Amino acid sequence: MKNIALLASDFSIEHCQDFIKGALEYFDAFSDVNVFVIQTQYSHDSGAIFDYQYWAGVEILKSKQIDAYILISSVYCSIWNKEKLKKIISEFGGRPVISAAIDLELENSYAVLNNCRKSFDDIIRHLKEEHNCKRIAFLGANSTHSPEALERFDSFKEALKNNGLKFYEDLLFDGAFVSETAEEDILNKIKSKEDLNFDALVSASDLMLVGAKRAFTKIGISIPQDIKAIGFDDAVFASLSSPKFSTINQNISGQGAKCAEIALKVLNGEKVDHIIRSDLYPMYRQSCGCISMTNSELIYKDSKGNLCKEETIKGNLLELYMNEILEKHKYASLLDLVKVANTLKQLYFNLGYFVDVAMLSDIAICLYDEPIFLNKHELPNIPKKAEMIMYSSSRQKGIKAFRPEVIFDWSERICPIDSIRKEEGAYILYPIFSGEANYGYFLCKPRKKNFGAYTVNLKILISVFSTAVEYTNNILQREKLSSENHQLTETNTNLYMQSKTDELTKLLNRRGFMEIGQRTIDIAQEMNNSCIVFFADLDGLKTINDTYGHEMGDKAIKLQAEILKKAFRSSDVIGRLSGDEFGIIASSMNIEHVDTVRKKVEAMNKEISVKNNLPFTLSISFGAVELTSSSVLTKLLTEADKVLYEEKRRKHAKRDKKKTPNI
């Protein structure tokens, strides 16, 4: 199995989405390839407060399991300079690195570069010959010092020269690859329509052209009537804007596929050139005047003047709208999870639902022994050992486990489960963090190749998981402190219990039982202990009240409470839930012992009935369930109530058969 890491700065960037999609579609044809895709952000250079936490995943990808790396270098170099990126990549142990759009010039690196010079030559010739443009302005991003920005600027100047046109220094604008910056720079230099001294604008990105269009609209300049405009990238909005942008399509998905192809060839020992050129192609739409503004079709003209239909459905507004509605619904479902403080075991019970809503299949949750605390000024120091806390596979039914006692060294292998690790395809590696605390990572198999859909989903999931880790650690820590400080805890508990006690029976009232009982279940599950939840109902209380009065009914309830306290252990949680209903949580008890408890209570009820000269025999029915399907107390009580109903039905049938009254 070949293991390849694909590093993307941000799944929400369209460029990254298209690249990943192209690479994964190429890898689909091979049954011996695993691809680990990671969103890294920008180490310690992001403006967001905790984005540096994502870089912890890069450390995991330094594992010996990884054979080669694919890097979307062009996006990284919009923030970093090439030398910084080279320094970071040099830490990958000399393994092959395939770089998109930037030549890293490392010993074992390969680069797929855009053939910018040819495409710029095409569009300048087009503007000159088809639209009679002579003074052409350039909206670039030289201030970023990005190799791509500088290459596009150089290609533009060379194209002007090749076509006999002059480069004008005063017709150079800078948008730093940001629409707002582009808008501001143009408005600073052009105050009114009378200041317009060029007939065409070439932008180094479609996004900056959006800002330019806003600026031109504010000062009364129209595209394409007053000036022709051509962008770069063929972003989604290029074919949805008004006018639809003429642009240069980089074939980003094709670039991703080419990088994937090179990675496999290198790993197979084939000879590969270190520099591979990828052709771009112009798409002439409305903003340069090639397609009428009244034409709403998704069409463009190619470099030969042929009329072409859009090859993708990304311009289908209805489909985009419906997809957005579906995504928002999924986000809302996931956000509901954040509102609840789950333990890790509770998450495990609902893991299938979580991953389904997040459009995942296989998932493995791996945590370090202790949380590590990272900060913005240091590179992460990740512990080598991790424990896989839980995993699930929806593709291979029955493969599911909680705390399977799998401790492993991620520097040797990223995923310790053979059924997941040996299954070819793409996996997302995502750090689990909250604030400065980093708990581990999860490895999941996406069901879609559109990684833009995972940007929000995964952030919500890491919030849910990190909250669960914190909550679980807190309750276990409280349990430990309780054991170490029993006397102090007992004093505090006495005060606390006053508001949680039923006045008649001195058992826990419903509020106290639900609160303390849930915590007991949480601890039992996290410590992997058995536990039984009982729902009990006093038999014939209505008949007792009707026949002997409510005072006798209250006495029956009090006596039954005494029996329950004697029959169960002091560590068990017992509560009166309503008039004649009781709940019991018995930790470390197995379901096989329930019948023994039932017979014990029955014998004690007969004894106390005789001792107190009751005119009836005290009787109670039990329903009992194990913690196998849920860890939510209310749900477990509902399940136990169903079992109780069956016991009541059997008792009634038995009495009817004997035809003798029994209260």
N, C-alpha and C positions, 0 to 999 in steps of 0.2 A: 504494500500500500504506500503510495506517495502522499506526503502531507505537505500542503502548501498554505502559507499564511497570506491573506490579502488584507492590506492595511488601508483603511479609508479614514479621512479626518472626520467626516460628518455624514451620516446616512441621509440627512435631510437635504443635502446639496444635490441638485439634479445631475450634475456632472458625475458625482460618485455613484448615484443610483444607476445611471446608464452604463457606466464602466463595469460595476459589479454584475449587472444583469448579463452583459456581453460575455464576461469571463465565465460565469457560472453556466451559461448556456453552452459554451464550448466544452467545459469539463463534463457536462451531462453525458457526453458520448463515451466516457471512459469509466470503467468499473473498478479501477484501482487507484482512485484519487479521492482524498479528503481535502476539503478547503476550509480553513478556519478564517472567517471574516470578522474583523474587529473595527469598531469605531474608536478612534484614538483621541479625537480633538487635537489640541496643539501643545501637549505637555504642559508647561507652566506659562504659556503665553496667551491663553484665552482670557477674554474679558469676563467670562462667567466665573462665579465665585469658586465652584468646586469642579470645574471641567478637568482640572489636572488629575482627578481621580481616574479618569478613563485610561490614562497612560499606564496605570498598573497592569492593564491587559497586555501591553507591549512587552512587559517583563516576562509574562507567562509565555508569550510567543517566542521567547528565546530558548524554549525547551528544545532538547535534543531531538524530540519527535519531529520538529519542522525541518523539511528538506530544502525549501526555497521560499522566497518572499516575492510578492507582487506589491508594488507601491504606486499609489496615485500621486506621483511626485508633483505634478503641476498644481494641485490644490494646496499641498503643503507649502510650496514655494510662493504662494500668494501671501503667506505670513512670514515664512523664514527665508533666509538667503540659502543659496545652494550649498555653501560650505557648512552651515549648521546641519542641514539635512544629511550631508555626507558623513559628518561626525557621528550622528545618531545611528545611521545605517551601518557604519563600520563596526558597531558593537554586536552585529548579528553573527559573528563567528566565521566570517569568510564564506558563508553559504551563498548560493546564487541569488542575486537580487534583480528583478526585472522592473524597470522604472518606466512609468508612462510620462512622456512628453519632456522629460529632463534627463540629460546624460550625466550621471553621477560620477563618471570617470573613476570608478573603483575597479579593482583587479578582477573581481568576479561579478561585475554588473553588466546588464544589457539594457538598452533603451529603445523604446518605440517612440519615434519623434514625428511630429506633424510636418508635413511638407507645406509650410506656411508660404514660402516664397512664390510657389506656383499659384496658390489660391488667391493671394493678394494681387499678383500680376493679372489674373483673370478678372477680378472685380474692377481694378483700375482701368483696364482696357474696355470693359463693359461700360463703365460710367463715361468714359471719353467717347467711345464710338457709338454707343446706343443712345446716350442721353446728352451728348455734347458738353460734358462737364470739363472745366479747365482749372478751376481753383477748388482743390479738394482738401478739406480740413480733416484732421485726425483726432479722435477722442481715445486717448491711451491710458495706461496705468504705470507709467515709468516711475512714479514716486514709490511704488511698491518694490522696485528693483527685482521683481519676479523675472526669471529667465524667459518665461512665456511672454510677458508684457514687452520686454525688450526685443525679443525676436519678432513679435508682430509689428513693432514700431520700425525696426530695421527692414522688415519685409515690405512695409508700406512705402518707405522712402525709396527702396530699390525699385519697386513697381512703378512709382512715379517717374523715376529716371528711365526705366526701360520703355516707358510709353511717351517719352518726350515731354513730361510735365514737370513743373517746378515745385519744390517743397518750400512752403512758406512757414517760417518760424512762428509768426503771429497767428497761424491757423492750427496751432497745436494746443489741445485741451487735455486736462488730466482728471480722470474720475476715480482712480485707485480701485477699479473694479467694483465700485459702489454707486448705485443710482443717485443717491442724495448728493454725493461728492461731485458727480458729473453735472448734475443740475446746478449746483452752487457755482462751479467753475465757469460754466457757460454764462450764467446770469451775471457774474462779475465782469465778464469781458464783452458781453453783448447786452446793451441796455435797451435797445429798441430794434424794430425791424429795419430801420434805416442804417443800423450798424452792421447789418449782414453783408459780408464781403466774400462769401464763398458760395458755390452752387451745389456742393455735395459734402456729406460727412461720412467718414468711415470710422466705425467704433470697434475697439478691440474686444468688446463683449456686448451681447444683447442687453444685459442688465444695465450697463452704462447708457445704452441707447434709450432705455426707458426714461432715465433721468434727463437726457438731452431733449426728448420729446416733451416732457413736462415743462422744461425751461422754454422751449420754442413756443409752446402754446401760450405761456404767460405773456410773451412779448409779441404775439400775433403772427408768428412764423408757422406756416403749414408744411407738413410732409405729405406727399411728395411735390405739392404745387410750387412751393418756394425753394425748397432744397431737396435733393435726393439723399437717401440715407441707407447705409448697409451696415449690419452688425456682424457679430461673430459668435458662434456656439450653436445656433438653432435651438435655443431653449424652448420649453413648452409654450411660454407666453408669446414667442415670436410669431407663431401662426394663429394666435388668438387675439392679438392686439389690433387696434385700428389706428393707422393702417397696419396690415400684416407686414412684419419686418422681412425685408430681404436680408440674407445672412450667409455665413459660411458654415456649413455643417461639418463638424470635426469627425463625425462617425465615432462617437465615444464608445458605443457598445462594441463596434468593430475593433477599436483600440484595445478594449478589455479582452476581447477574444484573441487578438494577436499576442498580447502579453501572456495569456494562458497557454497559447500554442508554444511560445518560446520557452516557458517554464518547463513544459513536459519534454520538449526536445532536449533541453540542457540536462534534465534529470535522466533522460534515456541515453545520454552520451553522444548525441548528435552534434555536429559542428554547426554553430550558429554565429552569424555576424553580430558584433557588439552594438551596432547601430542599424536599426530598421526604420525605414521611412513609411509613414502612413499618409495616403492621399486624402485631401479634403475636397469638398465640392461646393460651389456656390449655389444658392437657391434664390432666384430673383422673384420677389413678390410685389406687394403694392408700394412699399416705402421708397423704391427706386423708380416707380412708375411703369414697371413691366406688366403688372396686372391691374385692371381697372378697379377703382375704389367701389364701384357698384357691383362687382363680382364677389359673391360670398362663398364661392367654392373653395375647397382646400386644394389649391393648385399652385404651381410655381413654374418658372422657366429655368432650364438648366443652362450651362455655359455655352451650349450650341444653339440656344434659342428654342429648344423643344419644350412644348407644354407638357407638364408632368403632374400626376396626382400625388398627393401626400401618401407616403408609404405606410404611415402609422396611423393609429386611431387617436393619437394624443390631442388632435384638434376637435374631437367629438365632445362638444360642450355638455350634452345630455349625459353621456357616460361619465365624464369627469365629475359632473354634479352628483350623480347617483353614487359614485364611488366615495365622494366626500361625505355624503350622508351616512353611508355604511360605516366609514371610518369613524365618524363622530359617535355613532351608536356604540361601536366597540370601545372607544375611549371612555364613554360614559359608564359602560359595564365594568371596565377595569378600574375606573376611579372609585366605584362603589367599594372595591376591595380595600382601598386605602383608608376608608372610614372606620374599619374594624381592626382592633388590635388582635391579630391572630398569633398563636404559637406556631412553631415550626410544624408540629404534628397536625394542627388544624389546616395549615397550608398544604400539607401532604394529602390530607383527605380531599381537598378541593383542587389538587394539582392538575388533574385532567381538565377541569373546567377552565382554570387559569390559562393553560397553554393553548387550549382550543380558541378562546376568545382572542388571545394574542397572536393567532395564526401560526402556532408552532406545533411540533409533534414531539420528538424526543427532547428531553431536558434532563440535565444532571446538575445538581446544586453542590458546589464544593466550597467548604469553609476552612479557614485557618483555625488553629487551636485557640488563638486569641485575636481580637480585632487589632489591626495595625492602624496607626494614626499618621496620616500623610499631611504634608503642608505644601504650599505653593512654591517654596524656595528650594526644595530638595527633590531629587529623584527617588522613586519608591524603592524600598528595600523589602522585598516580598519573602516571607518564610517559605522554605522549600517544601515543607510538609503541608498537606491539606487532607481533609476528610470529606468524602462524599456523603452528604447528609441524606439526600433523597434523589431518586431518579424515576423517570416514567417514560414509557414508549407507547404512543397511541397506534403506531404502525405494527408493533409486535405485541399483541394483547397478552396480558399476564406478566409482562416485564415491568415490575414496579417494586420499589423497596424504600423503607424509611430506616435510617441509621443502620445500614448493612455492615458496619464496622470495616469500611474500606478506607484505609489510610495510605496515601501514596505520595510520591515525590513528583511534582508537576514538571520539574526540570528534565525528567526522564520521559514522562508521558502526560499529556494534558488531560486526557479522560481515562479513568481507570476501568471503565466498563467495556468489555470486549464487544458486547452486542451493539453498543453505540459506536465505539472506536473503529470497529472493522466494517461498519456500514458506510459505503462510499457516499459522497455528496457534500453539501455545504453545511457548515455549522457556524453559528454566531457565538463568539466568546465575549462575555460582557461582565465587567467588574460589578460586585455588589457593594454599594457604599451608601453612607448617609453622613453628610457633612464631611468632617475630616476622618471619620472612621471608615476603614475598608475591611470587609468581612471575608471576602473570597471572590468567587466568580461563578457564573453559570454558563453551561455550554448547551446550546439548544439548536434544534434543526428547524429552519424556517420552511413554511409551506409555500411561500411566494418568493419570486426573485426581485420583486419591486421593494427594495430595502427602505424606500421612503416611508412605507407603511409601518415599519418597525421603530421609527424614531421615537414616537410618543409611547407606543406600547411597551417597549423595553424600559424606558425611564419609569413608567408606572410600576412595572414589575419589580425593578430593583428597589423602589420605594417600599413596596409590599414586603419583599423579602428582608430588607434591612430592618424594617419595623418589627417583623416577626423575630428576627435574631435578637434585637434589643429587648423585646418583650419577654421572650423565652429566658434570656440570660437574667433578666430582672427577677422573674418569679423563682428561678432556681437559686439565685443569690439570696432572695428573701427567705427561702426555705432553709438555706445553709445558716443564715444569721439567726433564724428562729431556733435551730438546734443548738447553736453555740450560746445563745442568750435566753435559755428557756424561762428562767425566772422572771426576767424583765418582760419578756414577751407575754408570759401568763398574766402579769399585772395589767399590761396594756390591753390584753385580750378581754379581761373581765370588764373593763370600761367600755370597750368596743362592742362587746356582746350584748350589752343592755338594750341597745337599739335593734338587735337582731334576734331577740328571743321571743318565743310565743308565750303569752302570759299563762295560758291554761296548762300546757304540758311542760313548760320550761325547755322544750326543744327549740331549735332554730326556727324562726318564722320563715315565710316564703322568701322574703328579701335576703335574709341571712343565708338560707340554704343555697339559693341560686348563686350568690356571690362567693361564698366559701367553697361550695361544691364545684363551681367552675374552676376555681384555682386548684382544687385538689385533683381534678381531672387533668388539667394542664400539666401539673407536676408529674402525675402518674405516667402520662403519655411521653413526656420528654425524657423521663428516666426509664422508659420502656417497661413499666410495671403493668401487670394485669390489674383490672379494676371492673367492678360490677355496679351498674346503676339500677336501683330498685324503685319501682313505683308501686305503692301499697295502698289498699283501700279497705277500711273497716267494713266487715259484712253486716248488713242489716241494721245500720244506724237509724234509718227512718222508722223501722218497725219498733226499735227500742224507744225512740222518742215518742212515737204514737201510743205505745202500750204502757210504758213506765214513766214517761215524762222526760223533759229535756235535762233535768238535773241528773237523772240516771244515764242519759246519753253522754253528758260531759264526763261523768265518772268512767264510762267505758273508754272514752277517748284518752283520759289520763292514765288509766290502767294499761291501755295498749301502748302508750308512749313509754311507760316504765318497762314493759316487756321488751320493746325494741331496744331500749338502752342496755338492758341486761343481755339480750341475745347477740347484739353486735358489739364490736370492740370499741374502746374509748377513742381510737384513732379514726373510726368511721364517722362520716358526716350524716346526721339524722335531722330531718326537719319536718314540721307540719306544714303542708302546702295549702290546705284548705280545711273545711270542717272535719271530714273523715279520711283525708288523703295524706299520705306520708311519702317522703322521699328519703332514700338511703344511698350513700355512695361508699362502697367498701373497697378500699385499695388493697392490692395484692391478693384479691380473691378471684378464683377461677369459676367459670360457669358451672363446672361439675359439682361445686359445693353448694349451689343454690337450693337443691332439694333437701340437703341436710339442714340448712338454715330454716327452710320452710317447716320441716318436721319438728325442729327444736322450738320454734315459735308456737306451733300448734300445741305441743305438750305443755309449754309454759302458760299458754292461754287457758288450758283446761285447769291447770293447777291453781292459777290466780282466781279463776271464776269460782272454784269450790271454796278457796280460802276466804273470799269476800262475800260468800253467800249470794252470788248473783242469780237472778231468776232465769238466766240464759248462759250459754257458753260463749265466751268471747272468741271471736274468729276474725281473721284478716286474710286477704288474698294478695298475692305478690305477682308482679311482672318484673322480669329481670333481663338486662341486655349487657353485652360486653362492649368495650370501646373499639369496635372493629370497623365501623362505617362512618363515624363522626367523632368530633371532640366537642361539640356544642351541646351543653347540658339540656337546653330546651328540646332539642331534637331527640336526644337520647331518652328523655322522659316520655316523649310522645311514642317512641318505639316500645318502651317498657309498658306503657299504658295499653298498647295493642296486645301485648302478651298477657297483661292482667285481664283484659276483656275475655280472652280465651279461657283463662282459669275460672273466671266467674261463670262463664257459660257452661263449663264442665261441672262446676259445683251445683248449678241450678238443675242441670240434667240429672245428676246423681240424686238430688233431693226429690225431684219429680218421680224418679224411678222407685224410691223408697216410700213415697207418698206420706212422709212424716214431716211435721213442721220443724224447722231448725233455724233459729235466729242467728 
